[in-house]
Amino acid sequence: MVSLLPGLGKVESDFGYRIWFRESEPLLKRYDDFQAKFGNDDLVNIIIHSPSGIFDKQSIQVIKEATQELWLVPDVISVDSLTNYQWTSAEDDDITIEDFIPEEFNQEILNNKKKIALADKTLPDYLINRKATVTNIYAKIKPYFTGAPDDKLIIEKTRELIEKLKAKLPKDSDHEFYINGSLDVNNTFREASEHDVITIFPIVFVLILIFLVITFKRALGVILPIVIILITTLSTFGLAGYLGIKFNNMIAMVPTIIIAIAIADSVHVLITYFQFRSLGHNNKEATKLAFEKNIKPTLLTSISTSIGFLSCTTSDLIPLRDMGLLAAFGTMLAWFFTMLLIAPILSKVNIKWDKSKNSSDKKSESKYSDTIVEYIDRFKNPIFYGLILLAIIFSYLGFQNEVNSNPYDYFSDNVPLKKSNDFTLKNLGGFYGPQLVINSGKKDGIKDPTFLKNVDRFQNWLEEKEYISRVTSVVEIVKAMNKSMHGDNEDHYIIPENRKTVAELLFLYSMSLPQGKDLNDRMSVNRDSMRMNVLWKTQGSKLSLERMAMMEERAKDFNLDAIVTGKMPIYQNMMSFVVESFFSSITLALFGISGLLIIIFKSFKLGVISMLPNIIPLSFGAGLMTILSRPIDVGTALVSSVCLGIVVDDTIHFLSSFNICKQKGMDTKSSLKYVLGTTGAALFWTTVILVVGFGAMIFADFTPNSSFGLLTALVLTIALVVDLIFLPALLLITSKD
């Protein structure tokens, strides 16, 4: 422990998108090419709401100041807002390109600007809503080809800016401020994870503490499991520091896994120790007998659980691979500390024992176990076939579920980002979406009128979709400039027929832009390709991936070579990759654990039988996810890994005790009575402690943690029933006594 703890100081956090993939990932390469040509699509959005309207002096002054101050936020390279929107107009033979809101303005000017803005082809659903009560300010972030923007610092400075704006407003002001954008999503992932670690996990810890007190009623039975949890967790993250594993949402799950594993190991040992003490053995004898009974099953369960987690290391997703590695190491470390720390402590303590009370307790336990086994024996066939049938039904329901994740649904309703997202979608529409890169195939190809007309038709087709709020590209700039060149005649809001005219319009527009504004984020340097920015309301990964694939396919119908890129496809594919990797890992783990159990019990039959109680609870869990309308995402997928480890733990303990009884010549029914009377207590209390602990996670701000806690509690409860009722029925049916 001492050798590992210094590694804690080396642990760093990284919640960026690059940590999920190897550098060879095609999605990353595509995005890097996009950044090299057009810059970043990372955004920080400030949404300002004024129910009385944004076209008044006070609101416009707030928007102007917010626009100016956002330029000073670290890594911001461009700010687009209602006030600095480049407005093109014509008067006689003069064309003017200027900020939409002039430096000097009065209410009459603002009233006129409101009419113009609401009638404009671009501004509504982009920088303002159609009631002119909400405006969106876009701050664009500089590209990062290694690492990622410091979203924590950027959001912190943006919040400070908003507080400064609020302080300048009068008390009766009706202005509301919201922050959104891709960087705020990243930052909220971090904040929600840190919040749950700081608040929810201590609650889980306290609940486990309370149930340890109820279970053991002795300080020793409470202190030792807690010590094992603490030193295992700290040592595991010390290793993470040495290995350079960075803390992220996936790694944040590791302490929960360690709590489950460490509790299972230590409670099994302690309950057995107290059982032997109740039979009259002294400290050293009870310790020796407890460890003789548990050392092999706990070692085997630790190995089998580690196999489950190590199967995650085959994934190409680095956080999942790192999580599997740390969880496997933590599992073995929990066993190591349990065996080599609890044993010497137990052998040294001197606990007074009331033998008369324990004698009656043992008779009561024996009576209960005898009654349960007799009952199971009487109804073994209905129990066995009934549970198998239910497992098949729940498996079918599980297969009806879908892999789908909405990053905004990952947060509870009290999280600011969730409030901001709900408000913006309702009042303004889509404010973020995929990026399309359309390649003309030749240098200066985007000046070709035929190409631009195809893009225009494609853009119009996209904007007809009810889920798309706005599409922006150089097309509307060319059309607006052409209209201005013809005296603002609406009939000329079209693509010119002449290539030279297109080139002149783009050149004229570029030359008229103020410092810090250019078209390099919309066109490549050699003008062979252009960027199309889609703002949409779609946020679920399943629908997003379908619609992005459809965009690429439909572009071909307009004779366009288009690819979808940006952060959107990276994030939406990432969740699918995580879930697919989880399930391929679970399948691999089941085969690995099956092989291990066959070797352990030196029986193909017993090895295969032992897998049924491990698979059935997972089948129920899959069905419950569908019933509870919980799509398959990171949190729900992790349930299978953690539950498999704990369920295998219980099954091996049960079958190890059963196997020993059979080797001593006991018949199946007598063996089951003995196992339920001894090992059954440890299985019951281990499960109760974990169910209560994980159940507390339903109050987490980070929804995957909440889903994980709820489903884990349900699956572990089902697993206990399966181990204590279904497994004995299975053994009674297959026995050859």
N, C-alpha and C positions, 0 to 999 in steps of 0.2 A: 504494500500500500504506500509506504513511504517513497519507494522508487517511482511509483506512478503519479503521485499527487503533483509534483512540480509541473507535469504536463498541462495541468489546468490553466496555468498562466499563458500557455501558447494557443489556447482555443480562440479562434476568431469566428465571426458570423458572416454569412453571405446569403442574401435572399434574392440575388439576381438570377436572371434566366440562364446564364451561361453555365452555372454549376450543375445543371441537370444533364448536360450533354457532353459527349466527347467532341473534340475540335473537328473531327471528321464528319460530324452529323450534317447531312445535306441541308436541313432547315437553317442551321447556323451559317453555312456557306452562302446560302441564298440571301439571308438577311445581311451578312457582311457586304455582299456585292451591292445590295440595296443602299446600305449606309454610305458606301464609297461613292455612289453616284448621286444620291439625293439627301444624305444626312439621316438623322435619327427620327423615328416616329414616337419617341418617348415624349410625354406631355405632362404638364401640370396645369390643371384648369381651375380658374376661379369663377364660380357662378354667382352672379349677383341678382337678387330678386327684390323688386320694389312693387308691391301690389298697386301703388298709385301710378306706376309707369316709370320707365327709365329715361324718357325724353324730357327731363326737367333739369334745371341747373345743378341741383344737388347731386342727382344720380350721375350726370355726365361728368361732373368734377371728380366723383369717386372713381368712375371708370378710367378717366384720364390718369389720375394719380396711381391707381393700381397698375395700369399699363406701364407707366414710367418706372415704378418701383420694381416690377417683376423683372425688368432688364438687369437689375442689380443682384438678383438671386443667383447663387453659384450655378454654373453650367448652363444657364439660360442663354441661348444665342438668338432667339427671335420671339417677339410677342405680337400676336394678332388679336385685335379687339375692335369693337364698334367704332371707337374714336380714331384709330389709326388705319382703318380699312382703306385701301387705295381705291378712291372713287374716280372713275373716268367720266368726263363730261365735255361737251363741245359748245362753243359760242362763236358763231360765224365760221372763220377758218382756223380758229384756235382750239387746240385740244388741251385740256387741263387734267392732270393726274395729281390728286392731293388727298390728304387725310379727310375722311368722311366728315368728321366734326372739326371745324376750324378752331384756331387758337382763341379767337374772340367770337363769342356767340351770345345770343339772347334767346328768350323764350320763343319769339316768332321764328327765328332760324331753326330752333329745335323742332318746332311743330312741323315745319316744312320738311326737315330731315326725316322725321318720323314717317310722313307720307311716302317719301322717296324710298326709305328703307323697306317698308312693308310691301312696296310694289316691285322691289328689286328681284332679280332672278337668283341671287346668291345668298343675300343676308338672312332672310327668314329661315328658321330651322338650322342655322349655322352659327351666327353670332347673336341673333335675337330670336325670341319666340314670336308667334303671330299675334299675340296680344300686346307686344312691346312692354312686357313686365319683367322679362328675364333676359339677361345677357350672359354670354360665355366668353371668357378671356383665355386664349390658348398661349401657353408659354412652351416653346420648343426647346429641347435639351440637346446639347452637343453630342456627336457620335462617340461611342466607345467601342474600340475594336478588341480591347482586352479589358477584363474587369467590367464594371458597371457604374453608372452614376451613383453618387452618394445620396440615395433617396431620403435617408433620414435627415440629413442636413438641409436638403432642398425643401422638404415639406415643413421642417421646423422654421426655416426662414419665411416661407409662404404664410405660415400661421402667424408669425410675428407681424408680417405685413398687414394681414387682415385685422389683427388686434389694433394696430396703429390706425387703420382706416376707421374702425368702429369708434375709437377714442375721439376722433375729430367730428363725428356726426352728433347732432343734437339728440337729446334723450327721447324726443318724440319721433325720431326717424323710423321708417318702416322697412329699412333695408335688412336683408338677410344674406349671409355669405356661406358658400359651400366650396369645398375643395374636392377635386376629382382628378382623373387622369391615371395613366399607367404607373407613374411613380408613386402615386398615393396608394394604389393597389399593393405594390411591393411593400411600401412602408407599413400599411395596415396589416399585411401578413405578419410582419415582424412584431408589430405592437400587440396583435391578438395573441401570438404565440408567447410573447414575454408576459402578457397579462395573465394568461392561463397558468404559466409556470409559477408566477408570483402569487396568484390568488386561488386558483382551482386546485392545483396540486397540493398545497398545504391543507386544504379542506379534505381532500382524499386521504392525506396522511393522518389527519386527526381522526377521521372516521375509522380508518384501519386501526389506529391506536385504541380507540374506544372498544372495538370488537376484540382486539387482543386482550384487553382487560376483562371483558365478559367471558372470553374463552378460557383464559388461564387463571384469572383472579390472583395473579402473583406478579410482582414487579419484574421478576426474571423473565417470565413469558412475554412481557411487553418490550422490555429493553433490548433483549438479544435480537429479535427480528428487525427492530428499528435500526440497530447498529449495523446489521448485515446489509440492509437496504442502503444506508448512508455511505458506508465505505465502498460498497460495490459500485454505486452510482458515481461517486467521486473518482474512484480508480479507473472506471470505464472511460470517463471523460478526460482523465489524465492521459490515457492511451490515445484518445482522439487528438489531443494536443500534440503528442509526439508524432502521430501519423499525418498531421496536417489536415485532418478532417474538419471541415467548417460547419458551424452550427447553422441549421436551417429548419424549415417546418418539418421535414422528415426526421431529422435527428432529434427534434423536440419530443418525438414519440418514445425515444429510448428510455428515459427515466420511468415512464409508465410500464414499459415491458419489464424493466429490472425489478420494479416493485412487485409485479405479479410473480415473477420467477423466484425472487428472494423470499417472499412470503411463503410460497409453496414449499420450498426446501426447508426453511427453518421451522414452520408450523408442523410439518410431518415429523421432524426429529423431536421437537418439544412435546407434542402430544404423546408420542410413543414413550418418551422419557417419563412423563408424568403417569402414564399407564403402568409402567414397570415399578415406579415408586409406590403406586397404589397397591401393588401386589406384595409390598413389603421389602423390596430391594433398596439398598442404600444408594448414595449418590453415584459412586464409582460403578457399582453393578448395573444400576439403571442406565447409566451413560453407555456402558459397554454393550448392553443388550439393545439399547435404542439404536446405536450406530451399526451393530451387526445386522439389525433388521432393515435399516434405511440406507446404508452406504451404497449398496449395489443398485437398488431401485432409483435412488436420487442421481447417481452417476449416470445410469442408463437414460433416465429422462432428460438430464442435462445434455447428454450427447445427442439424443434424438431431437430435442428442441433446438440445439445449435445447428443440427443438419437442416432443420426447417429454415432458420434464419440465414445460414450460409448459402442456401439455394438462391437467395436474393442477390448474392454477389455475382451471379452470372448475367445480371441485367446490364444494359448499356447506360442506364440512368445512374449517374454517379451518386446522388443522395440516397437512392434506394440501395445501391451497392454498399455505401458507407453505413447506412442504418443496419443492414443485415450483418455486416462485420462487427459493429459495436454491440448489437444485441446478442450475437453468438458469443463474443468475448465476455460480455456482462453475465450471460447465462452460466458459463463455466466458472467465472470468477465468483458468482453467488454460491455455487456449490463448494468451491475451494474454501471460501471464508466460512461457510456454514460448518463444514467438516473440521477445519483446523482452528476455528475460533470458539465455536459453541462447545465443542467436546471438552477442552481443558477447563473452561469456565464451569460447565455443569459438574465436572468431577471434583471441583474445589468447593462448591457452595454447600451449605448445610441447611436444607429446607425441612422444617418440621412437618410431620404428616399425621393426619388423623386416620388411622387404619380402620377403625370401626365404620366411619362414614364411607370410606372407599369400598369397603366390602359390600355394602348395600348398593352402592353405585354400580359396581361391576355386575352384580346379580341383575340389576335393572337393565343394563346394557345388553347382557346376554339374553334376557327375556325378549327385549325388543328385536334383536337380530334373529332369534329363533322364529318369532312370529312373522317377521318380514319375509324370511326365506320360505317358510311354509306357505305363505300367501302367494309368493311369486311362483312356487312350484305348482300350486293348484291352477294358476292362470297363465302358465308360461307361454303357451301357444298364442292366446289372444294378445299378450303383452308383446311377444316377439313380432308376430305378423302385423299387428296393429301399428307398432312403431315403424316398421319397415314401410308399410303403406303410407303412413303420414310423411315419412322422410321422402318418399317418391313424389307425393303431392307437393310438398314444400320445395323440392328440387325443381319440379316443373314450374312452380311460381317464380323461383329464383331465375330461371332461364328467360322468363318474360321481362325481366328487368333490363335496363340499358346502362351503358357506360355514358355518363353525362355529368358535367360539372360546370357550374356557373361561379366564377370567382367571387361575385358579389353576394351569392347565397352562402358563402363560407363564413359570413359574419352575422351575428345577432342584430336585431333591429336597433339596439342602442348604440351600435358602432357608427361614428360619424360618416364613414365612407358609404355605408349601407343607406343611411338617410339621404346623403347627397345623390347617390345613384337613383334611388326611387323618385326623388324630387325632380331631378334633371330629365329622366325618361318621361315622366308625366307632363312636365311643363315645357320642355325644349325638344325632346326627342333624342336620337342617337348623337353621341358626342365623341365616339371613338369607334374604330373599326379596322378592317384589313386595308392593306396598301396593294395597289395593282401596278405592276411595271409593264408597260406596253412598248414592245420593241418594234421599230419600223423596219429594221434590217439593214439600214444603210446610214451613212453620215448625213446629217441635216435632213434626215427622213421625216422628222415631225413637222417640217415646213411644207410638206406635200399636202395640198388641199384634199386629195382623195383619202389619204391616211387620216387626216383630221376629221373629215366627214364621217368616216367609219367609227372613229372614236366618239364623235358627237352622238351618233345613232346608238352606240353601245351605252354611253352615259345616260341618254334619255331612257333607254330600256331599263337600266338599273334604277333610275329615280322613280320609275313607275311602281316599283315594289313597295308595298306598304311598310315593310320593316326597314327601309332605307330612308333616312332623313335628308341627306344631302350628299352629293358627289362633287368634288372639286378637282379641277385639272387646268391646264393652260387653254383648254377649249373655250371656257367662258371668258377668258381674258381676250383671246383673239376675236371672239364675237362681239364683246363689249367695245373693243377698240374699233372694230369695223363699223359698228353702229355710231360711235362718236365721230368717226371720219365722214359719216354721211349725215351730219347735223342731228344726231340723236334720233334718227328715223328708225322706228322699231322694226320696220321691214328689213333693215340691214343687220339685224342681230343674227347673223349667219356667218358661216365660214366663206371667205372670199374664194373666187374661182382661180385666182392667180397665185402661184407659188411666191413670186417676188413680193406681192402685197402682204402675204402672211409674214414673210421675213421682215419686211419694213415695220409692220404692226408690232411684232415682238421686240424688235430693236428699239422702236420709239417708246414702248412701254418700259423696257428695262432701263433706258437712259433717264426716264422721268422718276424712277423710284428713289426714295430717300436712302440715306446711309443705313446699312443693316438690313435692307430689304432687297432681294433679288429673286430671280427665277431659277437659281441653281438647285432649289429644293423641289422643283417641279419638272426640270428638264436636265438631261445629262449634259456634260460639258461639250461633247461633240454632236449634241442634238440628234442622237440616233434613237433615243428612248425617252419616254415621259412617265411621270408618276400620276396615278389617279388615287385620290384619298376618298375612301368610302366611310361615311358616318352612318352607323346603323344601330338598331335597338336590340339586335340578336346578341345574347350573352351566353347561352348554354353551349357546351362544347359540341354535342352531337349535331345540333342544327347548324352551328357555325361552320363546322367542317363540311357538312353537306352543301351549304350555300356557297362556301368558298370554292369547292370543287366545281359546282355548277357555274360559277362566274368564269373560271378558266375555260370550261368546256364551251359555254355560250359565246365567249369572245371569238372563237374560231368561226362562228356563223357570221360574224361581222368582218371577217378577213383580218383578224387581229391576232398577234402573237403576245398573249398576256399571261403573266404568272402572278399568283397571290403571294404576298410576303408581308413583312412587318412583324411586330411582336405578337399580334393576334394569333396567326397560325402556329407560332412557336408555343404559346401558352396553351392553346386549345389542344394541340397534338400532344403536348407534354402530359396532360392529365390522362389521355388515352394510353400513352406509353407506360405511365406509372401503373395503371390498373392492369393492363395486359401483362406487364412484367411480374406483378404480384401473383396473378393466377398461373402463369407459367412456372413461377417459383414454387407455388403451393403444390402444383402437380408433381414437380421434381421432388419436393420434400416428402410427399406421400409415398412415392416409390422408395426413396432413401430410407424413410422410417420403417416402411414395411419390411424391407430387407434386414434392417437392424433388429426388428422384433423377432423375425424368424430365426436369426442367429442367437438372440438372447434366450429365447425359450426352447431352442433346439427342436422346434416343431413347426413345420409349415402350416399345419392346421391352426395352432394357437396363434401364430404370427398373423395369419389372415383374419382369424376371428377378432384379434385385438384391434384391427383397423376399423371394423364396423362401428364400435362406439366412438371412434375419433371422427369418422366421416358424417355420421348421422347429425350431430349437433351443428356442423357446418352447413348441412342441407337445410336444417330448420332456420339457421341464420340467414341463408340466402333468400328463403321464402319470406321471412319476416321483413327483410329489406323492401321487397316488392309490396307487401301488405301495408307497411308503414310509409310507402311512397318515398323511400330513400334511394335515389339513384346510386349506382356504383361509382364511387369516387375514392380519393386517397384514404379518407377516414374509414369508410366501410370496407375497403379492400384490406386494410391493415388488420381488421378484426380477425380475418381468417388465419393470419400468421400467428398472432398472439394467442388466440383461442386454441389453435392446433397444438401449440407448445404446452399449454396448461392441461388440455384434455388428454394428450399423450402421457403427461406426467401422472394424472390420476389413474389412467388405464394400466400403466406399467406397475404402479404401486399395488393396485388391486390384483392384477394377474401374477405378480411376483409372490405375493402372500399366498394366493390360491395355489400356485405351482409348488411352493414349499410344502403346503399341507398335503397335496396329492402325492408328493414324493415320500411323505411320511406314512403313506398308506391310508389316509383318510378318504372317505367317499365324498362325492361332489357336494351333497347337501351339507354335510358336517363342515367341509372346507369353507363353503360360502358363509355359514353361520359364524365361523371363527373370523373370517376376513371382515364381514360387516360389523362384528363386535369390536374389532381392533382397528383395522385400517379405515373402516367406514367413518369413524369419528374424525379422523384427520382430513379425509376427503370433504366431509360436510363442512367443517369449520374453515378450511382453506377456501372453499367456494364462497361461503357466506361472507367472509372478510373481503374477498376480491369483488364480489357482486356489489356490496355496499360501497366499497372504495371507487370502483369504476362507475357505478351509478351516479355518483356525485358529479361526474364530468358532464352530465347533461346541461349543467349551468354554465359551461364554457362559452366564451365569446366567439371562439373559432369553431365553426360548425362541424368540420371533420372531427375535432376532438369530442364534441357533443355526441355526434353519431357513433363514434368509436366507443365512448363510454356506455351509451344506451345498449347498443347491439352486443358488446362484450358481456355486459351484465346478463342480458337475455340468453345468449348462447351458453355461458358458463352455468346458468341455472338449468338449462336443458341438458347440458353435459352431465351435471350431477345426477339428474334423474336417470339418464341413460346408463351411467356407470353403476348406480345402486339398484336399478330395477331391470333394465334391458340386458345388461351384461350377465347378471346371474341367470336370467331366463335363457339367454343364449347358451351359457355353459351347461345348464340343466338339460336343454334339448339335445346338445351335441355330446353329452357325457356317455360313457360306456360302462358305468358302474353295474 
